[in-house]
């Protein structure tokens, strides 16, 4: 069973994503921010991370560098309310993130699950 780390500061979104993933058979570890999410892993690893772009941008570049140092090929699915803003600087994808996939909010359960399957 794949373990997915969900980093999202909006609790409603985080709870919904986690529920969808658990119903699909994934193990889920959550965090309202990068630090909380990795603490909640308790030293274990995750198969992939789903993270809100704004939350990661707020956490800073050190977080992204830490992720990339921790796992050489760590699939990251970046969530954003508006991808056009993420691509043009309104809510920038943090430098160095290089997400495996992006997913624009709002999204359907099918879109979420298809994106995870592509990333893994």
N, CA, C and O atoms as CSV, one atom per row, in Angstrom:
chain,resi,resn,atom,element,x,y,z
A,1,UNK,N,N,0.851,-1.175,0.000
A,1,UNK,CA,C,0.000,0.000,0.000
A,1,UNK,C,C,0.897,1.239,0.000
A,1,UNK,O,O,1.840,1.332,0.787
A,2,UNK,N,N,0.602,2.170,-0.872
A,2,UNK,CA,C,1.382,3.404,-0.963
A,2,UNK,C,C,0.962,4.383,0.120
A,2,UNK,O,O,-0.221,4.543,0.419
A,3,UNK,N,N,1.962,5.034,0.699
A,3,UNK,CA,C,1.702,6.068,1.706
A,3,UNK,C,C,1.858,7.423,1.020
A,3,UNK,O,O,2.866,7.688,0.366
A,4,UNK,N,N,0.844,8.275,1.180
A,4,UNK,CA,C,0.842,9.597,0.566
A,4,UNK,C,C,0.889,10.647,1.668
A,4,UNK,O,O,0.101,10.603,2.612
A,5,UNK,N,N,1.814,11.586,1.541
A,5,UNK,CA,C,1.921,12.716,2.458
A,5,UNK,C,C,1.129,13.869,1.866
A,5,UNK,O,O,1.398,14.294,0.743
A,6,UNK,N,N,0.147,14.383,2.616
A,6,UNK,CA,C,-0.700,15.487,2.157
A,6,UNK,C,C,-0.355,16.730,2.964
A,6,UNK,O,O,-0.529,16.756,4.182
A,7,UNK,N,N,0.139,17.769,2.276
A,7,UNK,CA,C,0.483,19.047,2.898
A,7,UNK,C,C,-0.490,20.092,2.373
A,7,UNK,O,O,-0.442,20.459,1.199
A,8,UNK,N,N,-1.362,20.564,3.233
A,8,UNK,CA,C,-2.394,21.536,2.834
A,8,UNK,C,C,-2.814,22.316,4.066
A,8,UNK,O,O,-3.197,21.728,5.078
A,9,UNK,N,N,-2.744,23.649,3.984
A,9,UNK,CA,C,-3.094,24.458,5.154
A,9,UNK,C,C,-4.596,24.603,5.356
A,9,UNK,O,O,-5.029,24.929,6.461
A,10,UNK,N,N,-5.397,24.374,4.333
A,10,UNK,CA,C,-6.855,24.442,4.448
A,10,UNK,C,C,-7.349,23.081,4.949
A,10,UNK,O,O,-7.301,22.091,4.220
A,11,UNK,N,N,-7.821,23.040,6.187
A,11,UNK,CA,C,-8.196,21.767,6.799
A,11,UNK,C,C,-9.301,21.052,6.037
A,11,UNK,O,O,-9.272,19.826,5.926
A,12,UNK,N,N,-10.282,21.792,5.505
A,12,UNK,CA,C,-11.360,21.149,4.753
A,12,UNK,C,C,-10.817,20.430,3.518
A,12,UNK,O,O,-11.200,19.296,3.231
A,13,UNK,N,N,-9.927,21.096,2.796
A,13,UNK,CA,C,-9.322,20.477,1.607
A,13,UNK,C,C,-8.471,19.280,2.024
A,13,UNK,O,O,-8.550,18.212,1.416
A,14,UNK,N,N,-7.657,19.464,3.065
A,14,UNK,CA,C,-6.790,18.384,3.554
A,14,UNK,C,C,-7.627,17.166,3.965
A,14,UNK,O,O,-7.293,16.036,3.611
A,15,UNK,N,N,-8.705,17.397,4.705
A,15,UNK,CA,C,-9.568,16.298,5.145
A,15,UNK,C,C,-10.216,15.587,3.959
A,15,UNK,O,O,-10.297,14.359,3.935
A,16,UNK,N,N,-10.677,16.359,2.976
A,16,UNK,CA,C,-11.322,15.767,1.796
A,16,UNK,C,C,-10.345,14.926,0.989
A,16,UNK,O,O,-10.651,13.794,0.616
A,17,UNK,N,N,-9.165,15.485,0.719
A,17,UNK,CA,C,-8.152,14.748,-0.045
A,17,UNK,C,C,-7.780,13.465,0.693
A,17,UNK,O,O,-7.680,12.401,0.081
A,18,UNK,N,N,-7.579,13.561,1.993
A,18,UNK,CA,C,-7.214,12.381,2.784
A,18,UNK,C,C,-8.304,11.322,2.736
A,18,UNK,O,O,-8.007,10.137,2.586
A,19,UNK,N,N,-9.550,11.729,2.861
A,19,UNK,CA,C,-10.669,10.788,2.810
A,19,UNK,C,C,-10.735,10.092,1.454
A,19,UNK,O,O,-10.901,8.874,1.387
A,20,UNK,N,N,-10.606,10.869,0.367
A,20,UNK,CA,C,-10.630,10.284,-0.978
A,20,UNK,C,C,-9.524,9.240,-1.132
A,20,UNK,O,O,-9.747,8.156,-1.671
A,21,UNK,N,N,-8.334,9.585,-0.652
A,21,UNK,CA,C,-7.191,8.680,-0.788
A,21,UNK,C,C,-7.374,7.415,0.042
A,21,UNK,O,O,-7.088,6.313,-0.426
A,22,UNK,N,N,-7.850,7.575,1.272
A,22,UNK,CA,C,-8.069,6.413,2.135
A,22,UNK,C,C,-9.127,5.486,1.548
A,22,UNK,O,O,-8.979,4.265,1.600
A,23,UNK,N,N,-10.193,6.057,0.990
A,23,UNK,CA,C,-11.238,5.244,0.362
A,23,UNK,C,C,-10.705,4.489,-0.856
A,23,UNK,O,O,-11.230,3.436,-1.218
A,24,UNK,N,N,-9.660,5.033,-1.486
A,24,UNK,CA,C,-9.047,4.383,-2.651
A,24,UNK,C,C,-7.959,3.390,-2.242
A,24,UNK,O,O,-7.330,2.773,-3.102
A,25,UNK,N,N,-7.732,3.233,-0.928
A,25,UNK,CA,C,-6.788,2.236,-0.451
A,25,UNK,C,C,-5.396,2.739,-0.121
A,25,UNK,O,O,-4.507,1.939,0.171
A,26,UNK,N,N,-5.187,4.048,-0.161
A,26,UNK,CA,C,-3.881,4.606,0.191
A,26,UNK,C,C,-3.797,4.851,1.694
A,26,UNK,O,O,-4.805,5.106,2.352
A,27,UNK,N,N,-2.596,4.772,2.219
A,27,UNK,CA,C,-2.316,5.194,3.583
A,27,UNK,C,C,-1.965,6.677,3.507
A,27,UNK,O,O,-1.224,7.089,2.614
A,28,UNK,N,N,-2.483,7.480,4.426
A,28,UNK,CA,C,-2.308,8.933,4.349
A,28,UNK,C,C,-1.688,9.468,5.632
A,28,UNK,O,O,-2.061,9.074,6.737
A,29,UNK,N,N,-0.734,10.372,5.459
A,29,UNK,CA,C,-0.159,11.151,6.551
A,29,UNK,C,C,-0.386,12.602,6.176
A,29,UNK,O,O,-0.121,13.001,5.042
A,30,UNK,N,N,-0.881,13.403,7.129
A,30,UNK,CA,C,-1.247,14.789,6.831
A,30,UNK,C,C,-0.399,15.784,7.601
A,30,UNK,O,O,0.220,15.467,8.617
A,31,UNK,N,N,-0.399,17.000,7.076
A,31,UNK,CA,C,0.200,18.117,7.784
A,31,UNK,C,C,-0.355,19.422,7.259
A,31,UNK,O,O,-0.619,19.563,6.065
A,32,UNK,N,N,-0.531,20.381,8.162
A,32,UNK,CA,C,-0.999,21.709,7.762
A,32,UNK,C,C,0.123,22.500,7.101
A,32,UNK,O,O,-0.124,23.496,6.421
A,33,UNK,N,N,1.373,22.042,7.309
A,33,UNK,CA,C,2.531,22.661,6.669
A,33,UNK,C,C,3.597,21.578,6.508
A,33,UNK,O,O,3.443,20.446,6.966
A,34,UNK,N,N,4.671,21.967,5.846
A,34,UNK,CA,C,5.755,21.022,5.551
A,34,UNK,C,C,6.299,20.366,6.822
A,34,UNK,O,O,6.408,19.142,6.895
A,35,UNK,N,N,6.636,21.175,7.808
A,35,UNK,CA,C,7.259,20.657,9.028
A,35,UNK,C,C,6.336,19.674,9.744
A,35,UNK,O,O,6.772,18.600,10.159
A,36,UNK,N,N,5.074,20.034,9.887
A,36,UNK,CA,C,4.118,19.151,10.563
A,36,UNK,C,C,3.947,17.840,9.805
A,36,UNK,O,O,3.890,16.770,10.411
A,37,UNK,N,N,3.865,17.923,8.495
A,37,UNK,CA,C,3.700,16.719,7.690
A,37,UNK,C,C,4.845,15.742,7.865
A,37,UNK,O,O,4.628,14.547,8.068
A,38,UNK,N,N,6.082,16.258,7.786
A,38,UNK,CA,C,7.228,15.367,7.933
A,38,UNK,C,C,7.384,14.865,9.365
A,38,UNK,O,O,7.865,13.751,9.572
A,39,UNK,N,N,6.993,15.652,10.345
A,39,UNK,CA,C,7.003,15.161,11.731
A,39,UNK,C,C,6.008,14.019,11.894
A,39,UNK,O,O,6.285,13.040,12.587
A,40,UNK,N,N,4.844,14.150,11.250
A,40,UNK,CA,C,3.813,13.126,11.361
A,40,UNK,C,C,4.188,11.819,10.663
A,40,UNK,O,O,3.574,10.784,10.922
A,41,UNK,N,N,5.187,11.858,9.783
A,41,UNK,CA,C,5.677,10.619,9.173
A,41,UNK,C,C,6.436,9.761,10.186
A,41,UNK,O,O,6.596,8.556,9.989
A,42,UNK,N,N,6.904,10.387,11.276
A,42,UNK,CA,C,7.629,9.680,12.347
A,42,UNK,C,C,8.817,8.876,11.811
A,42,UNK,O,O,9.049,7.739,12.222
A,43,UNK,N,N,9.556,9.481,10.898
A,43,UNK,CA,C,10.745,8.830,10.367
A,43,UNK,C,C,10.492,7.844,9.246
A,43,UNK,O,O,11.441,7.348,8.639
A,44,UNK,N,N,9.234,7.548,8.957
A,44,UNK,CA,C,8.911,6.660,7.841
A,44,UNK,C,C,9.044,7.433,6.535
A,44,UNK,O,O,9.344,8.627,6.535
A,45,UNK,N,N,8.820,6.750,5.441
A,45,UNK,CA,C,8.863,7.405,4.140
A,45,UNK,C,C,7.472,7.424,3.525
A,45,UNK,O,O,6.569,6.712,3.963
A,46,UNK,N,N,7.324,8.242,2.514
A,46,UNK,CA,C,6.078,8.308,1.760
A,46,UNK,C,C,6.384,7.951,0.315
A,46,UNK,O,O,7.514,8.113,-0.148
A,47,UNK,N,N,5.383,7.469,-0.389
A,47,UNK,CA,C,5.542,7.141,-1.804
A,47,UNK,C,C,5.443,8.385,-2.665
A,47,UNK,O,O,6.031,8.455,-3.745
A,48,UNK,N,N,4.695,9.368,-2.180
A,48,UNK,CA,C,4.492,10.620,-2.916
A,48,UNK,C,C,3.978,11.677,-1.955
A,48,UNK,O,O,3.550,11.379,-0.840
A,49,UNK,N,N,4.032,12.915,-2.413
A,49,UNK,CA,C,3.516,14.027,-1.625
A,49,UNK,C,C,2.555,14.830,-2.483
A,49,UNK,O,O,2.836,15.131,-3.644
A,50,UNK,N,N,1.418,15.172,-1.896
A,50,UNK,CA,C,0.471,16.099,-2.506
A,50,UNK,C,C,0.544,17.354,-1.667
A,50,UNK,O,O,0.311,17.310,-0.459
A,51,UNK,N,N,0.869,18.484,-2.297
A,51,UNK,CA,C,1.095,19.696,-1.513
A,51,UNK,C,C,0.515,20.917,-2.199
A,51,UNK,O,O,0.633,21.090,-3.412
A,52,UNK,N,N,-0.109,21.754,-1.400
A,52,UNK,CA,C,-0.604,23.037,-1.878
A,52,UNK,C,C,0.590,23.939,-2.177
A,52,UNK,O,O,1.474,24.101,-1.335
A,53,UNK,N,N,0.617,24.516,-3.358
A,53,UNK,CA,C,1.733,25.370,-3.771
A,53,UNK,C,C,1.915,26.535,-2.813
A,53,UNK,O,O,3.039,26.859,-2.430
A,54,UNK,N,N,0.818,27.163,-2.428
A,54,UNK,CA,C,0.902,28.311,-1.527
A,54,UNK,C,C,1.480,27.941,-0.176
A,54,UNK,O,O,2.247,28.708,0.406
A,55,UNK,N,N,1.117,26.769,0.329
A,55,UNK,CA,C,1.646,26.308,1.612
A,55,UNK,C,C,3.147,26.078,1.518
A,55,UNK,O,O,3.893,26.486,2.408
A,56,UNK,N,N,3.595,25.427,0.448
A,56,UNK,CA,C,5.029,25.194,0.279
A,56,UNK,C,C,5.784,26.496,0.067
A,56,UNK,O,O,6.879,26.674,0.600
A,57,UNK,N,N,5.205,27.411,-0.710
A,57,UNK,CA,C,5.870,28.695,-0.949
A,57,UNK,C,C,6.027,29.451,0.362
A,57,UNK,O,O,7.048,30.101,0.589
A,58,UNK,N,N,5.028,29.370,1.216
A,58,UNK,CA,C,5.081,30.049,2.513
A,58,UNK,C,C,6.133,29.417,3.417
A,58,UNK,O,O,6.788,30.115,4.192
A,59,UNK,N,N,6.298,28.087,3.319
A,59,UNK,CA,C,7.282,27.384,4.142
A,59,UNK,C,C,8.713,27.702,3.730
A,59,UNK,O,O,9.628,27.590,4.546
A,60,UNK,N,N,8.919,28.096,2.486
A,60,UNK,CA,C,10.238,28.545,2.055
A,60,UNK,C,C,11.067,27.534,1.292
A,60,UNK,O,O,10.766,26.341,1.269
A,61,UNK,N,N,12.108,28.035,0.675
A,61,UNK,CA,C,12.986,27.252,-0.183
A,61,UNK,C,C,13.704,26.132,0.567
A,61,UNK,O,O,13.947,25.069,-0.006
A,62,UNK,N,N,14.039,26.345,1.811
A,62,UNK,CA,C,14.755,25.314,2.571
A,62,UNK,C,C,13.939,24.028,2.614
A,62,UNK,O,O,14.500,22.935,2.537
A,63,UNK,N,N,12.634,24.147,2.736
A,63,UNK,CA,C,11.772,22.974,2.772
A,63,UNK,C,C,11.884,22.176,1.482
A,63,UNK,O,O,11.999,20.951,1.512
A,64,UNK,N,N,11.850,22.872,0.345
A,64,UNK,CA,C,11.921,22.206,-0.947
A,64,UNK,C,C,13.273,21.519,-1.101
A,64,UNK,O,O,13.340,20.377,-1.556
A,65,UNK,N,N,14.334,22.198,-0.732
A,65,UNK,CA,C,15.663,21.600,-0.815
A,65,UNK,C,C,15.747,20.363,0.075
A,65,UNK,O,O,16.366,19.368,-0.302
A,66,UNK,N,N,15.136,20.420,1.237
A,66,UNK,CA,C,15.147,19.281,2.156
A,66,UNK,C,C,14.435,18.081,1.536
A,66,UNK,O,O,14.911,16.950,1.633
A,67,UNK,N,N,13.293,18.334,0.900
A,67,UNK,CA,C,12.546,17.252,0.251
A,67,UNK,C,C,13.423,16.593,-0.805
A,67,UNK,O,O,13.532,15.368,-0.857
A,68,UNK,N,N,14.044,17.409,-1.641
A,68,UNK,CA,C,14.852,16.881,-2.741
A,68,UNK,C,C,16.105,16.165,-2.236
A,68,UNK,O,O,16.566,15.219,-2.875
A,69,UNK,N,N,16.657,16.592,-1.115
A,69,UNK,CA,C,17.817,15.908,-0.544
A,69,UNK,C,C,17.408,14.595,0.106
A,69,UNK,O,O,18.157,13.619,0.091
A,70,UNK,N,N,16.212,14.586,0.676
A,70,UNK,CA,C,15.746,13.419,1.414
A,70,UNK,C,C,15.491,12.223,0.492
A,70,UNK,O,O,15.850,11.091,0.817
A,71,UNK,N,N,14.881,12.481,-0.635
A,71,UNK,CA,C,14.537,11.407,-1.563
A,71,UNK,C,C,14.869,11.875,-2.974
A,71,UNK,O,O,14.403,12.927,-3.413
A,72,UNK,N,N,15.671,11.095,-3.677
A,72,UNK,CA,C,16.107,11.534,-5.003
A,72,UNK,C,C,14.961,11.595,-6.002
A,72,UNK,O,O,14.911,12.504,-6.830
A,73,UNK,N,N,14.045,10.642,-5.936
A,73,UNK,CA,C,12.901,10.697,-6.853
A,73,UNK,C,C,11.638,10.612,-6.006
A,73,UNK,O,O,11.079,9.536,-5.798
A,74,UNK,N,N,11.214,11.744,-5.535
A,74,UNK,CA,C,10.047,11.841,-4.667
A,74,UNK,C,C,8.936,12.490,-5.477
A,74,UNK,O,O,8.963,13.705,-5.672
A,75,UNK,N,N,7.955,11.720,-5.959
A,75,UNK,CA,C,6.892,12.337,-6.747
A,75,UNK,C,C,6.142,13.387,-5.925
A,75,UNK,O,O,5.693,13.122,-4.810
A,76,UNK,N,N,6.020,14.571,-6.497
A,76,UNK,CA,C,5.306,15.662,-5.845
A,76,UNK,C,C,4.176,16.111,-6.753
A,76,UNK,O,O,4.390,16.446,-7.918
A,77,UNK,N,N,2.971,16.111,-6.203
A,77,UNK,CA,C,1.806,16.633,-6.911
A,77,UNK,C,C,1.505,17.985,-6.299
A,77,UNK,O,O,1.166,18.083,-5.120
A,78,UNK,N,N,1.629,19.028,-7.105
A,78,UNK,CA,C,1.413,20.392,-6.633
A,78,UNK,C,C,-0.031,20.798,-6.889
A,78,UNK,O,O,-0.522,20.704,-8.014
A,79,UNK,N,N,-0.709,21.251,-5.832
A,79,UNK,CA,C,-2.082,21.738,-5.932
A,79,UNK,C,C,-2.076,23.254,-5.970
A,79,UNK,O,O,-1.272,23.898,-5.297
A,80,UNK,N,N,-2.977,23.822,-6.759
A,80,UNK,CA,C,-3.109,25.275,-6.789
A,80,UNK,C,C,-4.541,25.644,-7.126
A,80,UNK,O,O,-5.219,24.951,-7.885
A,81,UNK,N,N,-4.988,26.753,-6.543
A,81,UNK,CA,C,-6.315,27.264,-6.851
A,81,UNK,C,C,-6.413,27.746,-8.283
A,81,UNK,O,O,-7.460,27.605,-8.916
A,82,UNK,N,N,-5.347,28.306,-8.794
A,82,UNK,CA,C,-5.310,28.757,-10.186
A,82,UNK,C,C,-3.924,28.501,-10.751
A,82,UNK,O,O,-2.957,29.159,-10.367
A,83,UNK,N,N,-3.834,27.562,-11.647
A,83,UNK,CA,C,-2.535,27.230,-12.229
A,83,UNK,C,C,-1.952,28.398,-13.005
A,83,UNK,O,O,-0.732,28.553,-13.055
A,84,UNK,N,N,-2.795,29.219,-13.610
A,84,UNK,CA,C,-2.240,30.347,-14.362
A,84,UNK,C,C,-1.480,31.273,-13.423
A,84,UNK,O,O,-0.433,31.799,-13.800
A,85,UNK,N,N,-1.978,31.486,-12.214
A,85,UNK,CA,C,-1.245,32.293,-11.237
A,85,UNK,C,C,0.044,31.593,-10.833
A,85,UNK,O,O,1.079,32.239,-10.669
A,86,UNK,N,N,-0.014,30.288,-10.674
A,86,UNK,CA,C,1.181,29.547,-10.273
A,86,UNK,C,C,2.260,29.654,-11.338
A,86,UNK,O,O,3.450,29.683,-11.023
A,87,UNK,N,N,1.851,29.712,-12.585
A,87,UNK,CA,C,2.823,29.749,-13.663
A,87,UNK,C,C,3.316,31.156,-13.962
A,87,UNK,O,O,4.400,31.320,-14.523
A,88,UNK,N,N,2.545,32.170,-13.600
A,88,UNK,CA,C,2.932,33.530,-13.965
A,88,UNK,C,C,3.416,34.366,-12.799
A,88,UNK,O,O,3.777,35.528,-12.991
A,89,UNK,N,N,3.436,33.816,-11.600
A,89,UNK,CA,C,3.997,34.561,-10.480
A,89,UNK,C,C,2.987,35.040,-9.460
A,89,UNK,O,O,3.388,35.571,-8.425
A,90,UNK,N,N,1.686,34.879,-9.703
A,90,UNK,CA,C,0.697,35.286,-8.716
A,90,UNK,C,C,0.808,34.459,-7.451
A,90,UNK,O,O,0.656,34.982,-6.347
A,91,UNK,N,N,1.066,33.208,-7.600
A,91,UNK,CA,C,1.293,32.274,-6.495
A,91,UNK,C,C,2.344,31.294,-7.001
A,91,UNK,O,O,2.006,30.169,-7.369
A,92,UNK,N,N,3.609,31.698,-7.025
A,92,UNK,CA,C,4.622,30.960,-7.774
A,92,UNK,C,C,4.908,29.570,-7.235
A,92,UNK,O,O,4.854,29.316,-6.032
A,93,UNK,N,N,5.215,28.676,-8.174
A,93,UNK,CA,C,5.737,27.377,-7.777
A,93,UNK,C,C,7.128,27.637,-7.239
A,93,UNK,O,O,7.951,28.224,-7.942
A,94,UNK,N,N,7.421,27.222,-6.015
A,94,UNK,CA,C,8.730,27.517,-5.432
A,94,UNK,C,C,9.872,27.012,-6.309
A,94,UNK,O,O,9.826,25.898,-6.831
A,95,UNK,N,N,10.880,27.836,-6.457
A,95,UNK,CA,C,12.044,27.491,-7.250
A,95,UNK,C,C,12.638,26.185,-6.739
A,95,UNK,O,O,12.869,26.029,-5.540
A,96,UNK,N,N,12.881,25.265,-7.635
A,96,UNK,CA,C,13.467,23.993,-7.249
A,96,UNK,C,C,12.450,22.905,-6.956
A,96,UNK,O,O,12.835,21.748,-6.787
A,97,UNK,N,N,11.165,23.234,-6.891
A,97,UNK,CA,C,10.157,22.219,-6.582
A,97,UNK,C,C,10.063,21.182,-7.690
A,97,UNK,O,O,10.089,19.981,-7.422
A,98,UNK,N,N,9.956,21.636,-8.926
A,98,UNK,CA,C,9.841,20.737,-10.071
A,98,UNK,C,C,8.837,19.621,-9.798
A,98,UNK,O,O,9.212,18.451,-9.723
A,99,UNK,N,N,7.549,19.985,-9.648
A,99,UNK,CA,C,6.557,18.954,-9.343
A,99,UNK,C,C,6.455,17.925,-10.463
A,99,UNK,O,O,6.660,18.235,-11.637
A,100,UNK,N,N,6.138,16.714,-10.076
A,100,UNK,CA,C,5.922,15.641,-11.030
A,100,UNK,C,C,4.657,15.908,-11.825
A,100,UNK,O,O,4.611,15.685,-13.035
A,101,UNK,N,N,3.627,16.389,-11.132
A,101,UNK,CA,C,2.334,16.706,-11.733
A,101,UNK,C,C,1.756,17.922,-11.021
A,101,UNK,O,O,2.149,18.245,-9.900
A,102,UNK,N,N,0.831,18.582,-11.678
A,102,UNK,CA,C,0.084,19.657,-11.030
A,102,UNK,C,C,-1.402,19.353,-11.152
A,102,UNK,O,O,-1.842,18.687,-12.089
A,103,UNK,N,N,-2.160,19.849,-10.195
A,103,UNK,CA,C,-3.598,19.627,-10.177
A,103,UNK,C,C,-4.268,20.910,-9.727
A,103,UNK,O,O,-3.968,21.442,-8.658
A,104,UNK,N,N,-5.179,21.401,-10.556
A,104,UNK,CA,C,-5.853,22.659,-10.258
A,104,UNK,C,C,-7.102,22.415,-9.420
A,104,UNK,O,O,-7.915,21.543,-9.725
A,105,UNK,N,N,-7.236,23.206,-8.354
A,105,UNK,CA,C,-8.450,23.171,-7.530
A,105,UNK,C,C,-9.528,23.985,-8.231
A,105,UNK,O,O,-9.202,24.979,-8.880
A,106,UNK,N,N,-10.776,23.611,-8.128
A,106,UNK,CA,C,-11.278,22.358,-7.553
A,106,UNK,C,C,-11.046,21.207,-8.537
A,106,UNK,O,O,-10.985,21.416,-9.748
A,107,UNK,N,N,-10.922,20.017,-8.009
A,107,UNK,CA,C,-10.708,18.832,-8.834
A,107,UNK,C,C,-11.660,17.743,-8.369
A,107,UNK,O,O,-12.171,17.774,-7.250
A,108,UNK,N,N,-11.885,16.784,-9.253
A,108,UNK,CA,C,-12.756,15.660,-8.913
A,108,UNK,C,C,-11.922,14.549,-8.276
A,108,UNK,O,O,-10.693,14.551,-8.347
A,109,UNK,N,N,-12.610,13.616,-7.662
A,109,UNK,CA,C,-11.935,12.459,-7.082
A,109,UNK,C,C,-11.195,11.698,-8.180
A,109,UNK,O,O,-10.054,11.277,-7.988
A,110,UNK,N,N,-11.845,11.523,-9.324
A,110,UNK,CA,C,-11.203,10.811,-10.432
A,110,UNK,C,C,-9.939,11.520,-10.892
A,110,UNK,O,O,-8.929,10.867,-11.155
A,111,UNK,N,N,-9.977,12.846,-10.993
A,111,UNK,CA,C,-8.782,13.603,-11.399
A,111,UNK,C,C,-7.653,13.416,-10.382
A,111,UNK,O,O,-6.493,13.248,-10.758
A,112,UNK,N,N,-7.998,13.446,-9.107
A,112,UNK,CA,C,-7.000,13.255,-8.055
A,112,UNK,C,C,-6.352,11.878,-8.168
A,112,UNK,O,O,-5.127,11.759,-8.155
A,113,UNK,N,N,-7.173,10.847,-8.276
A,113,UNK,CA,C,-6.654,9.480,-8.325
A,113,UNK,C,C,-5.848,9.218,-9.598
A,113,UNK,O,O,-4.827,8.532,-9.555
A,114,UNK,N,N,-6.303,9.762,-10.729
A,114,UNK,CA,C,-5.553,9.612,-11.983
A,114,UNK,C,C,-4.197,10.305,-11.889
A,114,UNK,O,O,-3.196,9.783,-12.379
A,115,UNK,N,N,-4.164,11.471,-11.263
A,115,UNK,CA,C,-2.912,12.214,-11.115
A,115,UNK,C,C,-1.937,11.444,-10.231
A,115,UNK,O,O,-0.743,11.389,-10.526
A,116,UNK,N,N,-2.432,10.854,-9.161
A,116,UNK,CA,C,-1.573,10.059,-8.276
A,116,UNK,C,C,-1.014,8.852,-9.023
A,116,UNK,O,O,0.172,8.541,-8.912
A,117,UNK,N,N,-1.862,8.180,-9.777
A,117,UNK,CA,C,-1.394,7.015,-10.532
A,117,UNK,C,C,-0.310,7.405,-11.533
A,117,UNK,O,O,0.655,6.663,-11.715
A,118,UNK,N,N,-0.455,8.559,-12.183
A,118,UNK,CA,C,0.577,9.038,-13.118
A,118,UNK,C,C,1.879,9.332,-12.385
A,118,UNK,O,O,2.963,9.023,-12.881
A,119,UNK,N,N,1.768,9.928,-11.209
A,119,UNK,CA,C,2.963,10.322,-10.451
A,119,UNK,C,C,3.729,9.113,-9.922
A,119,UNK,O,O,4.959,9.108,-9.886
A,120,UNK,N,N,2.993,8.105,-9.519
A,120,UNK,CA,C,3.648,6.916,-8.954
A,120,UNK,C,C,4.208,6.046,-10.056
A,120,UNK,O,O,4.796,5.000,-9.778
